Amino acid sequence: MAGKKTKTSSEQSPPSEGWPQAGVGENINILTTIETFPIKSINKPYLPADKNLRLRARALRKMGNLPEIVFWQQVHKRKFYNIDFDRQRVIGRYIVDFYVKGLGLVIEIDGASHNEKIQYDERRETYFKKLGLQVWKISSTEIMMDVERVMENLKNFIVGHYS
């Protein structure tokens, strides 16, 4: 992508139905290309964050659980199509497992503990969607059993929602 000029939203034709659309204060640029599909970046300039959760998020990053570590190994340092992932990001009063700022994408890895928190998870997801974020969930079992398929599914999700 070096040397290529990206277009701002005003230089592009309007997105097709179902594509992320830029709102006030947002710009759309090309974040990356997956196979032959340009992936549109949606930079959200501001997301609320409870500052009191920063230390907890840092501790979670250091501690980690095995499915998160396995997933992180696939995506850190822009290994996954040159996309920048944040780990244990504070959004509002929640800490998400992974966040892609350039896409406004929350990635949640659900383990057995989530079986008891269905209503809590629904509130979280509703909150993220009200902020204009997409949410992609994957089970920890799927990551541990077939991480390659998980990454293929993530690729297909991104292409389907952002190209």
Phi and psi in radians as a Rosetta constraint file:
Dihedral C 1 N 2 CA 2 C 2 CIRCULARHARMONIC -1.053 0.35
Dihedral N 2 CA 2 C 2 N 3 CIRCULARHARMONIC 2.351 0.35
Dihedral C 2 N 3 CA 3 C 3 CIRCULARHARMONIC 1.539 0.35
Dihedral N 3 CA 3 C 3 N 4 CIRCULARHARMONIC -0.226 0.35
Dihedral C 3 N 4 CA 4 C 4 CIRCULARHARMONIC -1.489 0.35
Dihedral N 4 CA 4 C 4 N 5 CIRCULARHARMONIC 2.402 0.35
Dihedral C 4 N 5 CA 5 C 5 CIRCULARHARMONIC -1.545 0.35
Dihedral N 5 CA 5 C 5 N 6 CIRCULARHARMONIC 2.241 0.35
Dihedral C 5 N 6 CA 6 C 6 CIRCULARHARMONIC -1.578 0.35
Dihedral N 6 CA 6 C 6 N 7 CIRCULARHARMONIC 2.651 0.35
Dihedral C 6 N 7 CA 7 C 7 CIRCULARHARMONIC -1.662 0.35
Dihedral N 7 CA 7 C 7 N 8 CIRCULARHARMONIC 2.511 0.35
Dihedral C 7 N 8 CA 8 C 8 CIRCULARHARMONIC -1.423 0.35
Dihedral N 8 CA 8 C 8 N 9 CIRCULARHARMONIC 2.939 0.35
Dihedral C 8 N 9 CA 9 C 9 CIRCULARHARMONIC -1.053 0.35
Dihedral N 9 CA 9 C 9 N 10 CIRCULARHARMONIC -0.514 0.35
Dihedral C 9 N 10 CA 10 C 10 CIRCULARHARMONIC -1.275 0.35
Dihedral N 10 CA 10 C 10 N 11 CIRCULARHARMONIC -0.357 0.35
Dihedral C 10 N 11 CA 11 C 11 CIRCULARHARMONIC -1.589 0.35
Dihedral N 11 CA 11 C 11 N 12 CIRCULARHARMONIC -0.187 0.35
Dihedral C 11 N 12 CA 12 C 12 CIRCULARHARMONIC -1.741 0.35
Dihedral N 12 CA 12 C 12 N 13 CIRCULARHARMONIC 2.744 0.35
Dihedral C 12 N 13 CA 13 C 13 CIRCULARHARMONIC -1.251 0.35
Dihedral N 13 CA 13 C 13 N 14 CIRCULARHARMONIC 2.769 0.35
Dihedral C 13 N 14 CA 14 C 14 CIRCULARHARMONIC -1.062 0.35
Dihedral N 14 CA 14 C 14 N 15 CIRCULARHARMONIC 2.531 0.35
Dihedral C 14 N 15 CA 15 C 15 CIRCULARHARMONIC -1.150 0.35
Dihedral N 15 CA 15 C 15 N 16 CIRCULARHARMONIC 2.652 0.35
Dihedral C 15 N 16 CA 16 C 16 CIRCULARHARMONIC -1.204 0.35
Dihedral N 16 CA 16 C 16 N 17 CIRCULARHARMONIC 2.860 0.35
Dihedral C 16 N 17 CA 17 C 17 CIRCULARHARMONIC -0.994 0.35
Dihedral N 17 CA 17 C 17 N 18 CIRCULARHARMONIC 2.394 0.35
Dihedral C 17 N 18 CA 18 C 18 CIRCULARHARMONIC 1.577 0.35
Dihedral N 18 CA 18 C 18 N 19 CIRCULARHARMONIC -0.206 0.35
Dihedral C 18 N 19 CA 19 C 19 CIRCULARHARMONIC -1.438 0.35
Dihedral N 19 CA 19 C 19 N 20 CIRCULARHARMONIC 2.634 0.35
Dihedral C 19 N 20 CA 20 C 20 CIRCULARHARMONIC -1.078 0.35
Dihedral N 20 CA 20 C 20 N 21 CIRCULARHARMONIC 2.408 0.35
Dihedral C 20 N 21 CA 21 C 21 CIRCULARHARMONIC -2.027 0.35
Dihedral N 21 CA 21 C 21 N 22 CIRCULARHARMONIC 2.521 0.35
Dihedral C 21 N 22 CA 22 C 22 CIRCULARHARMONIC -1.323 0.35
Dihedral N 22 CA 22 C 22 N 23 CIRCULARHARMONIC 2.390 0.35
Dihedral C 22 N 23 CA 23 C 23 CIRCULARHARMONIC -1.813 0.35
Dihedral N 23 CA 23 C 23 N 24 CIRCULARHARMONIC -2.913 0.35
Dihedral C 23 N 24 CA 24 C 24 CIRCULARHARMONIC -1.088 0.35
Dihedral N 24 CA 24 C 24 N 25 CIRCULARHARMONIC 2.270 0.35
Dihedral C 24 N 25 CA 25 C 25 CIRCULARHARMONIC 1.430 0.35
Dihedral N 25 CA 25 C 25 N 26 CIRCULARHARMONIC 0.137 0.35
Dihedral C 25 N 26 CA 26 C 26 CIRCULARHARMONIC -1.990 0.35
Dihedral N 26 CA 26 C 26 N 27 CIRCULARHARMONIC 2.571 0.35
Dihedral C 26 N 27 CA 27 C 27 CIRCULARHARMONIC -2.102 0.35
Dihedral N 27 CA 27 C 27 N 28 CIRCULARHARMONIC 2.549 0.35
Dihedral C 27 N 28 CA 28 C 28 CIRCULARHARMONIC -1.946 0.35
Dihedral N 28 CA 28 C 28 N 29 CIRCULARHARMONIC 2.182 0.35
Dihedral C 28 N 29 CA 29 C 29 CIRCULARHARMONIC -2.325 0.35
Dihedral N 29 CA 29 C 29 N 30 CIRCULARHARMONIC 3.004 0.35
Dihedral C 29 N 30 CA 30 C 30 CIRCULARHARMONIC -1.496 0.35
Dihedral N 30 CA 30 C 30 N 31 CIRCULARHARMONIC 2.067 0.35
Dihedral C 30 N 31 CA 31 C 31 CIRCULARHARMONIC -1.402 0.35
Dihedral N 31 CA 31 C 31 N 32 CIRCULARHARMONIC -0.793 0.35
Dihedral C 31 N 32 CA 32 C 32 CIRCULARHARMONIC -2.862 0.35
Dihedral N 32 CA 32 C 32 N 33 CIRCULARHARMONIC -3.129 0.35
Dihedral C 32 N 33 CA 33 C 33 CIRCULARHARMONIC -2.206 0.35
Dihedral N 33 CA 33 C 33 N 34 CIRCULARHARMONIC 2.266 0.35
Dihedral C 33 N 34 CA 34 C 34 CIRCULARHARMONIC -1.946 0.35
Dihedral N 34 CA 34 C 34 N 35 CIRCULARHARMONIC 2.012 0.35
Dihedral C 34 N 35 CA 35 C 35 CIRCULARHARMONIC 0.976 0.35
Dihedral N 35 CA 35 C 35 N 36 CIRCULARHARMONIC -1.989 0.35
Dihedral C 35 N 36 CA 36 C 36 CIRCULARHARMONIC -1.852 0.35
Dihedral N 36 CA 36 C 36 N 37 CIRCULARHARMONIC 0.118 0.35
Dihedral C 36 N 37 CA 37 C 37 CIRCULARHARMONIC -1.681 0.35
Dihedral N 37 CA 37 C 37 N 38 CIRCULARHARMONIC 2.099 0.35
Dihedral C 37 N 38 CA 38 C 38 CIRCULARHARMONIC -1.248 0.35
Dihedral N 38 CA 38 C 38 N 39 CIRCULARHARMONIC 2.346 0.35
Dihedral C 38 N 39 CA 39 C 39 CIRCULARHARMONIC -1.823 0.35
Dihedral N 39 CA 39 C 39 N 40 CIRCULARHARMONIC 2.116 0.35
Dihedral C 39 N 40 CA 40 C 40 CIRCULARHARMONIC -1.431 0.35
Dihedral N 40 CA 40 C 40 N 41 CIRCULARHARMONIC 2.277 0.35
Dihedral C 40 N 41 CA 41 C 41 CIRCULARHARMONIC -1.542 0.35
Dihedral N 41 CA 41 C 41 N 42 CIRCULARHARMONIC 2.415 0.35
Dihedral C 41 N 42 CA 42 C 42 CIRCULARHARMONIC -2.163 0.35
Dihedral N 42 CA 42 C 42 N 43 CIRCULARHARMONIC 1.809 0.35
Dihedral C 42 N 43 CA 43 C 43 CIRCULARHARMONIC -1.535 0.35
Dihedral N 43 CA 43 C 43 N 44 CIRCULARHARMONIC 1.967 0.35
Dihedral C 43 N 44 CA 44 C 44 CIRCULARHARMONIC -1.559 0.35
Dihedral N 44 CA 44 C 44 N 45 CIRCULARHARMONIC 1.982 0.35
Dihedral C 44 N 45 CA 45 C 45 CIRCULARHARMONIC -1.177 0.35
Dihedral N 45 CA 45 C 45 N 46 CIRCULARHARMONIC -0.463 0.35
Dihedral C 45 N 46 CA 46 C 46 CIRCULARHARMONIC -2.512 0.35
Dihedral N 46 CA 46 C 46 N 47 CIRCULARHARMONIC 2.231 0.35
Dihedral C 46 N 47 CA 47 C 47 CIRCULARHARMONIC -2.194 0.35
Dihedral N 47 CA 47 C 47 N 48 CIRCULARHARMONIC 2.327 0.35
Dihedral C 47 N 48 CA 48 C 48 CIRCULARHARMONIC -1.119 0.35
Dihedral N 48 CA 48 C 48 N 49 CIRCULARHARMONIC 2.599 0.35
Dihedral C 48 N 49 CA 49 C 49 CIRCULARHARMONIC -2.595 0.35
Dihedral N 49 CA 49 C 49 N 50 CIRCULARHARMONIC 2.194 0.35
Dihedral C 49 N 50 CA 50 C 50 CIRCULARHARMONIC -1.267 0.35
Dihedral N 50 CA 50 C 50 N 51 CIRCULARHARMONIC 1.898 0.35
Dihedral C 50 N 51 CA 51 C 51 CIRCULARHARMONIC -1.058 0.35
Dihedral N 51 CA 51 C 51 N 52 CIRCULARHARMONIC -0.431 0.35
Dihedral C 51 N 52 CA 52 C 52 CIRCULARHARMONIC -1.208 0.35
Dihedral N 52 CA 52 C 52 N 53 CIRCULARHARMONIC -0.239 0.35
Dihedral C 52 N 53 CA 53 C 53 CIRCULARHARMONIC -1.631 0.35
Dihedral N 53 CA 53 C 53 N 54 CIRCULARHARMONIC -0.092 0.35
Dihedral C 53 N 54 CA 54 C 54 CIRCULARHARMONIC -1.027 0.35
Dihedral N 54 CA 54 C 54 N 55 CIRCULARHARMONIC -0.796 0.35
Dihedral C 54 N 55 CA 55 C 55 CIRCULARHARMONIC -1.145 0.35
Dihedral N 55 CA 55 C 55 N 56 CIRCULARHARMONIC -0.675 0.35
Dihedral C 55 N 56 CA 56 C 56 CIRCULARHARMONIC -1.124 0.35
Dihedral N 56 CA 56 C 56 N 57 CIRCULARHARMONIC -0.742 0.35
Dihedral C 56 N 57 CA 57 C 57 CIRCULARHARMONIC -1.082 0.35
Dihedral N 57 CA 57 C 57 N 58 CIRCULARHARMONIC -0.731 0.35
Dihedral C 57 N 58 CA 58 C 58 CIRCULARHARMONIC -1.090 0.35
Dihedral N 58 CA 58 C 58 N 59 CIRCULARHARMONIC -0.748 0.35
Dihedral C 58 N 59 CA 59 C 59 CIRCULARHARMONIC -1.112 0.35
Dihedral N 59 CA 59 C 59 N 60 CIRCULARHARMONIC -0.689 0.35
Dihedral C 59 N 60 CA 60 C 60 CIRCULARHARMONIC -1.137 0.35
Dihedral N 60 CA 60 C 60 N 61 CIRCULARHARMONIC -0.650 0.35
Dihedral C 60 N 61 CA 61 C 61 CIRCULARHARMONIC -1.087 0.35
Dihedral N 61 CA 61 C 61 N 62 CIRCULARHARMONIC -0.747 0.35
Dihedral C 61 N 62 CA 62 C 62 CIRCULARHARMONIC -1.215 0.35
Dihedral N 62 CA 62 C 62 N 63 CIRCULARHARMONIC -0.678 0.35
Dihedral C 62 N 63 CA 63 C 63 CIRCULARHARMONIC -1.341 0.35
Dihedral N 63 CA 63 C 63 N 64 CIRCULARHARMONIC -1.032 0.35
Dihedral C 63 N 64 CA 64 C 64 CIRCULARHARMONIC 1.025 0.35
Dihedral N 64 CA 64 C 64 N 65 CIRCULARHARMONIC 2.780 0.35
Dihedral C 64 N 65 CA 65 C 65 CIRCULARHARMONIC -2.115 0.35
Dihedral N 65 CA 65 C 65 N 66 CIRCULARHARMONIC 2.821 0.35
Dihedral C 65 N 66 CA 66 C 66 CIRCULARHARMONIC -1.004 0.35
Dihedral N 66 CA 66 C 66 N 67 CIRCULARHARMONIC -0.824 0.35
Dihedral C 66 N 67 CA 67 C 67 CIRCULARHARMONIC -1.035 0.35
Dihedral N 67 CA 67 C 67 N 68 CIRCULARHARMONIC -0.670 0.35
Dihedral C 67 N 68 CA 68 C 68 CIRCULARHARMONIC -1.150 0.35
Dihedral N 68 CA 68 C 68 N 69 CIRCULARHARMONIC -0.686 0.35
Dihedral C 68 N 69 CA 69 C 69 CIRCULARHARMONIC -1.146 0.35
Dihedral N 69 CA 69 C 69 N 70 CIRCULARHARMONIC -0.747 0.35
Dihedral C 69 N 70 CA 70 C 70 CIRCULARHARMONIC -1.074 0.35
Dihedral N 70 CA 70 C 70 N 71 CIRCULARHARMONIC -0.785 0.35
Dihedral C 70 N 71 CA 71 C 71 CIRCULARHARMONIC -1.109 0.35
Dihedral N 71 CA 71 C 71 N 72 CIRCULARHARMONIC -0.793 0.35
Dihedral C 71 N 72 CA 72 C 72 CIRCULARHARMONIC -1.011 0.35
Dihedral N 72 CA 72 C 72 N 73 CIRCULARHARMONIC -0.672 0.35
Dihedral C 72 N 73 CA 73 C 73 CIRCULARHARMONIC -1.086 0.35
Dihedral N 73 CA 73 C 73 N 74 CIRCULARHARMONIC -0.451 0.35
Dihedral C 73 N 74 CA 74 C 74 CIRCULARHARMONIC -1.423 0.35
Dihedral N 74 CA 74 C 74 N 75 CIRCULARHARMONIC -0.436 0.35
Dihedral C 74 N 75 CA 75 C 75 CIRCULARHARMONIC -2.080 0.35
Dihedral N 75 CA 75 C 75 N 76 CIRCULARHARMONIC -0.315 0.35
Dihedral C 75 N 76 CA 76 C 76 CIRCULARHARMONIC -1.198 0.35
Dihedral N 76 CA 76 C 76 N 77 CIRCULARHARMONIC 2.769 0.35
Dihedral C 76 N 77 CA 77 C 77 CIRCULARHARMONIC 0.977 0.35
Dihedral N 77 CA 77 C 77 N 78 CIRCULARHARMONIC 0.618 0.35
Dihedral C 77 N 78 CA 78 C 78 CIRCULARHARMONIC 1.041 0.35
Dihedral N 78 CA 78 C 78 N 79 CIRCULARHARMONIC 0.536 0.35
Dihedral C 78 N 79 CA 79 C 79 CIRCULARHARMONIC -1.175 0.35
Dihedral N 79 CA 79 C 79 N 80 CIRCULARHARMONIC -0.485 0.35
Dihedral C 79 N 80 CA 80 C 80 CIRCULARHARMONIC -1.679 0.35
Dihedral N 80 CA 80 C 80 N 81 CIRCULARHARMONIC 1.629 0.35
Dihedral C 80 N 81 CA 81 C 81 CIRCULARHARMONIC 0.925 0.35
Dihedral N 81 CA 81 C 81 N 82 CIRCULARHARMONIC 0.569 0.35
Dihedral C 81 N 82 CA 82 C 82 CIRCULARHARMONIC 1.079 0.35
Dihedral N 82 CA 82 C 82 N 83 CIRCULARHARMONIC 0.506 0.35
Dihedral C 82 N 83 CA 83 C 83 CIRCULARHARMONIC -1.681 0.35
Dihedral N 83 CA 83 C 83 N 84 CIRCULARHARMONIC 2.364 0.35
Dihedral C 83 N 84 CA 84 C 84 CIRCULARHARMONIC -1.550 0.35
Dihedral N 84 CA 84 C 84 N 85 CIRCULARHARMONIC 2.075 0.35
Dihedral C 84 N 85 CA 85 C 85 CIRCULARHARMONIC -1.881 0.35
Dihedral N 85 CA 85 C 85 N 86 CIRCULARHARMONIC 2.416 0.35
Dihedral C 85 N 86 CA 86 C 86 CIRCULARHARMONIC -1.791 0.35
Dihedral N 86 CA 86 C 86 N 87 CIRCULARHARMONIC 2.519 0.35
Dihedral C 86 N 87 CA 87 C 87 CIRCULARHARMONIC -1.926 0.35
Dihedral N 87 CA 87 C 87 N 88 CIRCULARHARMONIC 2.364 0.35
Dihedral C 87 N 88 CA 88 C 88 CIRCULARHARMONIC 0.928 0.35
Dihedral N 88 CA 88 C 88 N 89 CIRCULARHARMONIC 1.082 0.35
Dihedral C 88 N 89 CA 89 C 89 CIRCULARHARMONIC -1.620 0.35
Dihedral N 89 CA 89 C 89 N 90 CIRCULARHARMONIC 2.356 0.35
Dihedral C 89 N 90 CA 90 C 90 CIRCULARHARMONIC -1.456 0.35
Dihedral N 90 CA 90 C 90 N 91 CIRCULARHARMONIC 2.175 0.35
Dihedral C 90 N 91 CA 91 C 91 CIRCULARHARMONIC -2.303 0.35
Dihedral N 91 CA 91 C 91 N 92 CIRCULARHARMONIC 1.994 0.35
Dihedral C 91 N 92 CA 92 C 92 CIRCULARHARMONIC 1.129 0.35
Dihedral N 92 CA 92 C 92 N 93 CIRCULARHARMONIC -2.256 0.35
Dihedral C 92 N 93 CA 93 C 93 CIRCULARHARMONIC -1.797 0.35
Dihedral N 93 CA 93 C 93 N 94 CIRCULARHARMONIC 0.380 0.35
Dihedral C 93 N 94 CA 94 C 94 CIRCULARHARMONIC -2.115 0.35
Dihedral N 94 CA 94 C 94 N 95 CIRCULARHARMONIC 2.728 0.35
Dihedral C 94 N 95 CA 95 C 95 CIRCULARHARMONIC -2.019 0.35
Dihedral N 95 CA 95 C 95 N 96 CIRCULARHARMONIC 2.129 0.35
Dihedral C 95 N 96 CA 96 C 96 CIRCULARHARMONIC -1.701 0.35
Dihedral N 96 CA 96 C 96 N 97 CIRCULARHARMONIC 2.673 0.35
Dihedral C 96 N 97 CA 97 C 97 CIRCULARHARMONIC -1.108 0.35
Dihedral N 97 CA 97 C 97 N 98 CIRCULARHARMONIC -0.891 0.35
Dihedral C 97 N 98 CA 98 C 98 CIRCULARHARMONIC -2.471 0.35
Dihedral N 98 CA 98 C 98 N 99 CIRCULARHARMONIC 2.613 0.35
Dihedral C 98 N 99 CA 99 C 99 CIRCULARHARMONIC -2.489 0.35
Dihedral N 99 CA 99 C 99 N 100 CIRCULARHARMONIC 2.362 0.35
Dihedral C 99 N 100 CA 100 C 100 CIRCULARHARMONIC -1.945 0.35
Dihedral N 100 CA 100 C 100 N 101 CIRCULARHARMONIC 1.765 0.35
Dihedral C 100 N 101 CA 101 C 101 CIRCULARHARMONIC -1.042 0.35
Dihedral N 101 CA 101 C 101 N 102 CIRCULARHARMONIC -0.744 0.35
Dihedral C 101 N 102 CA 102 C 102 CIRCULARHARMONIC -1.095 0.35
Dihedral N 102 CA 102 C 102 N 103 CIRCULARHARMONIC -0.328 0.35
Dihedral C 102 N 103 CA 103 C 103 CIRCULARHARMONIC -1.982 0.35
Dihedral N 103 CA 103 C 103 N 104 CIRCULARHARMONIC -0.204 0.35
Dihedral C 103 N 104 CA 104 C 104 CIRCULARHARMONIC 1.122 0.35
Dihedral N 104 CA 104 C 104 N 105 CIRCULARHARMONIC 0.740 0.35
Dihedral C 104 N 105 CA 105 C 105 CIRCULARHARMONIC -2.040 0.35
Dihedral N 105 CA 105 C 105 N 106 CIRCULARHARMONIC 2.164 0.35
Dihedral C 105 N 106 CA 106 C 106 CIRCULARHARMONIC -1.721 0.35
Dihedral N 106 CA 106 C 106 N 107 CIRCULARHARMONIC 2.311 0.35
Dihedral C 106 N 107 CA 107 C 107 CIRCULARHARMONIC -2.062 0.35
Dihedral N 107 CA 107 C 107 N 108 CIRCULARHARMONIC 2.124 0.35
Dihedral C 107 N 108 CA 108 C 108 CIRCULARHARMONIC -2.008 0.35
Dihedral N 108 CA 108 C 108 N 109 CIRCULARHARMONIC 2.264 0.35
Dihedral C 108 N 109 CA 109 C 109 CIRCULARHARMONIC -1.810 0.35
Dihedral N 109 CA 109 C 109 N 110 CIRCULARHARMONIC 1.974 0.35
Dihedral C 109 N 110 CA 110 C 110 CIRCULARHARMONIC -1.720 0.35
Dihedral N 110 CA 110 C 110 N 111 CIRCULARHARMONIC 2.139 0.35
Dihedral C 110 N 111 CA 111 C 111 CIRCULARHARMONIC -1.811 0.35
Dihedral N 111 CA 111 C 111 N 112 CIRCULARHARMONIC -2.930 0.35
Dihedral C 111 N 112 CA 112 C 112 CIRCULARHARMONIC -1.061 0.35
Dihedral N 112 CA 112 C 112 N 113 CIRCULARHARMONIC -0.528 0.35
Dihedral C 112 N 113 CA 113 C 113 CIRCULARHARMONIC -1.092 0.35
Dihedral N 113 CA 113 C 113 N 114 CIRCULARHARMONIC -0.413 0.35
Dihedral C 113 N 114 CA 114 C 114 CIRCULARHARMONIC -1.314 0.35
Dihedral N 114 CA 114 C 114 N 115 CIRCULARHARMONIC -0.271 0.35
Dihedral C 114 N 115 CA 115 C 115 CIRCULARHARMONIC -1.084 0.35
Dihedral N 115 CA 115 C 115 N 116 CIRCULARHARMONIC -0.502 0.35
Dihedral C 115 N 116 CA 116 C 116 CIRCULARHARMONIC -1.619 0.35
Dihedral N 116 CA 116 C 116 N 117 CIRCULARHARMONIC -0.083 0.35
Dihedral C 116 N 117 CA 117 C 117 CIRCULARHARMONIC -2.137 0.35
Dihedral N 117 CA 117 C 117 N 118 CIRCULARHARMONIC 0.740 0.35
Dihedral C 117 N 118 CA 118 C 118 CIRCULARHARMONIC -1.091 0.35
Dihedral N 118 CA 118 C 118 N 119 CIRCULARHARMONIC -0.843 0.35
Dihedral C 118 N 119 CA 119 C 119 CIRCULARHARMONIC -1.156 0.35
Dihedral N 119 CA 119 C 119 N 120 CIRCULARHARMONIC -0.693 0.35
Dihedral C 119 N 120 CA 120 C 120 CIRCULARHARMONIC -1.054 0.35
Dihedral N 120 CA 120 C 120 N 121 CIRCULARHARMONIC -0.820 0.35
Dihedral C 120 N 121 CA 121 C 121 CIRCULARHARMONIC -1.087 0.35
Dihedral N 121 CA 121 C 121 N 122 CIRCULARHARMONIC -0.658 0.35
Dihedral C 121 N 122 CA 122 C 122 CIRCULARHARMONIC -1.132 0.35
Dihedral N 122 CA 122 C 122 N 123 CIRCULARHARMONIC -0.724 0.35
Dihedral C 122 N 123 CA 123 C 123 CIRCULARHARMONIC -1.086 0.35
Dihedral N 123 CA 123 C 123 N 124 CIRCULARHARMONIC -0.771 0.35
Dihedral C 123 N 124 CA 124 C 124 CIRCULARHARMONIC -1.020 0.35
Dihedral N 124 CA 124 C 124 N 125 CIRCULARHARMONIC -0.875 0.35
Dihedral C 124 N 125 CA 125 C 125 CIRCULARHARMONIC -1.103 0.35
Dihedral N 125 CA 125 C 125 N 126 CIRCULARHARMONIC -0.713 0.35
Dihedral C 125 N 126 CA 126 C 126 CIRCULARHARMONIC -1.072 0.35
Dihedral N 126 CA 126 C 126 N 127 CIRCULARHARMONIC -0.740 0.35
Dihedral C 126 N 127 CA 127 C 127 CIRCULARHARMONIC -1.059 0.35
Dihedral N 127 CA 127 C 127 N 128 CIRCULARHARMONIC -0.821 0.35
Dihedral C 127 N 128 CA 128 C 128 CIRCULARHARMONIC -1.088 0.35
Dihedral N 128 CA 128 C 128 N 129 CIRCULARHARMONIC -0.721 0.35
Dihedral C 128 N 129 CA 129 C 129 CIRCULARHARMONIC -1.170 0.35
Dihedral N 129 CA 129 C 129 N 130 CIRCULARHARMONIC -0.598 0.35
Dihedral C 129 N 130 CA 130 C 130 CIRCULARHARMONIC -1.138 0.35
Dihedral N 130 CA 130 C 130 N 131 CIRCULARHARMONIC -0.474 0.35
Dihedral C 130 N 131 CA 131 C 131 CIRCULARHARMONIC -1.410 0.35
Dihedral N 131 CA 131 C 131 N 132 CIRCULARHARMONIC -0.050 0.35
Dihedral C 131 N 132 CA 132 C 132 CIRCULARHARMONIC 1.526 0.35
Dihedral N 132 CA 132 C 132 N 133 CIRCULARHARMONIC 0.297 0.35
Dihedral C 132 N 133 CA 133 C 133 CIRCULARHARMONIC -1.635 0.35
Dihedral N 133 CA 133 C 133 N 134 CIRCULARHARMONIC 2.624 0.35
Dihedral C 133 N 134 CA 134 C 134 CIRCULARHARMONIC -1.610 0.35
Dihedral N 134 CA 134 C 134 N 135 CIRCULARHARMONIC 2.601 0.35
Dihedral C 134 N 135 CA 135 C 135 CIRCULARHARMONIC -2.181 0.35
Dihedral N 135 CA 135 C 135 N 136 CIRCULARHARMONIC 2.251 0.35
Dihedral C 135 N 136 CA 136 C 136 CIRCULARHARMONIC -2.129 0.35
Dihedral N 136 CA 136 C 136 N 137 CIRCULARHARMONIC 2.155 0.35
Dihedral C 136 N 137 CA 137 C 137 CIRCULARHARMONIC -1.950 0.35
Dihedral N 137 CA 137 C 137 N 138 CIRCULARHARMONIC 2.540 0.35
Dihedral C 137 N 138 CA 138 C 138 CIRCULARHARMONIC -2.504 0.35
Dihedral N 138 CA 138 C 138 N 139 CIRCULARHARMONIC 2.562 0.35
Dihedral C 138 N 139 CA 139 C 139 CIRCULARHARMONIC -1.496 0.35
Dihedral N 139 CA 139 C 139 N 140 CIRCULARHARMONIC 2.605 0.35
Dihedral C 139 N 140 CA 140 C 140 CIRCULARHARMONIC -1.095 0.35
Dihedral N 140 CA 140 C 140 N 141 CIRCULARHARMONIC -0.569 0.35
Dihedral C 140 N 141 CA 141 C 141 CIRCULARHARMONIC -1.092 0.35
Dihedral N 141 CA 141 C 141 N 142 CIRCULARHARMONIC -0.760 0.35
Dihedral C 141 N 142 CA 142 C 142 CIRCULARHARMONIC -1.066 0.35
Dihedral N 142 CA 142 C 142 N 143 CIRCULARHARMONIC -0.721 0.35
Dihedral C 142 N 143 CA 143 C 143 CIRCULARHARMONIC -1.093 0.35
Dihedral N 143 CA 143 C 143 N 144 CIRCULARHARMONIC -0.769 0.35
Dihedral C 143 N 144 CA 144 C 144 CIRCULARHARMONIC -1.262 0.35
Dihedral N 144 CA 144 C 144 N 145 CIRCULARHARMONIC -0.496 0.35
Dihedral C 144 N 145 CA 145 C 145 CIRCULARHARMONIC -1.511 0.35
Dihedral N 145 CA 145 C 145 N 146 CIRCULARHARMONIC -0.623 0.35
Dihedral C 145 N 146 CA 146 C 146 CIRCULARHARMONIC -2.759 0.35
Dihedral N 146 CA 146 C 146 N 147 CIRCULARHARMONIC 1.289 0.35
Dihedral C 146 N 147 CA 147 C 147 CIRCULARHARMONIC -1.093 0.35
Dihedral N 147 CA 147 C 147 N 148 CIRCULARHARMONIC -0.552 0.35
Dihedral C 147 N 148 CA 148 C 148 CIRCULARHARMONIC -1.101 0.35
Dihedral N 148 CA 148 C 148 N 149 CIRCULARHARMONIC -0.734 0.35
Dihedral C 148 N 149 CA 149 C 149 CIRCULARHARMONIC -1.165 0.35
Dihedral N 149 CA 149 C 149 N 150 CIRCULARHARMONIC -0.662 0.35
Dihedral C 149 N 150 CA 150 C 150 CIRCULARHARMONIC -1.025 0.35
Dihedral N 150 CA 150 C 150 N 151 CIRCULARHARMONIC -0.795 0.35
Dihedral C 150 N 151 CA 151 C 151 CIRCULARHARMONIC -1.169 0.35
Dihedral N 151 CA 151 C 151 N 152 CIRCULARHARMONIC -0.635 0.35
Dihedral C 151 N 152 CA 152 C 152 CIRCULARHARMONIC -1.114 0.35
Dihedral N 152 CA 152 C 152 N 153 CIRCULARHARMONIC -0.739 0.35
Dihedral C 152 N 153 CA 153 C 153 CIRCULARHARMONIC -1.128 0.35
Dihedral N 153 CA 153 C 153 N 154 CIRCULARHARMONIC -0.678 0.35
Dihedral C 153 N 154 CA 154 C 154 CIRCULARHARMONIC -1.134 0.35
Dihedral N 154 CA 154 C 154 N 155 CIRCULARHARMONIC -0.770 0.35
Dihedral C 154 N 155 CA 155 C 155 CIRCULARHARMONIC -0.982 0.35
Dihedral N 155 CA 155 C 155 N 156 CIRCULARHARMONIC -0.833 0.35
Dihedral C 155 N 156 CA 156 C 156 CIRCULARHARMONIC -1.114 0.35
Dihedral N 156 CA 156 C 156 N 157 CIRCULARHARMONIC -0.645 0.35
Dihedral C 156 N 157 CA 157 C 157 CIRCULARHARMONIC -1.102 0.35
Dihedral N 157 CA 157 C 157 N 158 CIRCULARHARMONIC -0.828 0.35
Dihedral C 157 N 158 CA 158 C 158 CIRCULARHARMONIC -1.103 0.35
Dihedral N 158 CA 158 C 158 N 159 CIRCULARHARMONIC -0.805 0.35
Dihedral C 158 N 159 CA 159 C 159 CIRCULARHARMONIC -1.058 0.35
Dihedral N 159 CA 159 C 159 N 160 CIRCULARHARMONIC -0.757 0.35
Dihedral C 159 N 160 CA 160 C 160 CIRCULARHARMONIC -1.156 0.35
Dihedral N 160 CA 160 C 160 N 161 CIRCULARHARMONIC -0.528 0.35
Dihedral C 160 N 161 CA 161 C 161 CIRCULARHARMONIC -1.806 0.35
Dihedral N 161 CA 161 C 161 N 162 CIRCULARHARMONIC -0.329 0.35
Dihedral C 161 N 162 CA 162 C 162 CIRCULARHARMONIC -2.213 0.35
Dihedral N 162 CA 162 C 162 N 163 CIRCULARHARMONIC 0.021 0.35
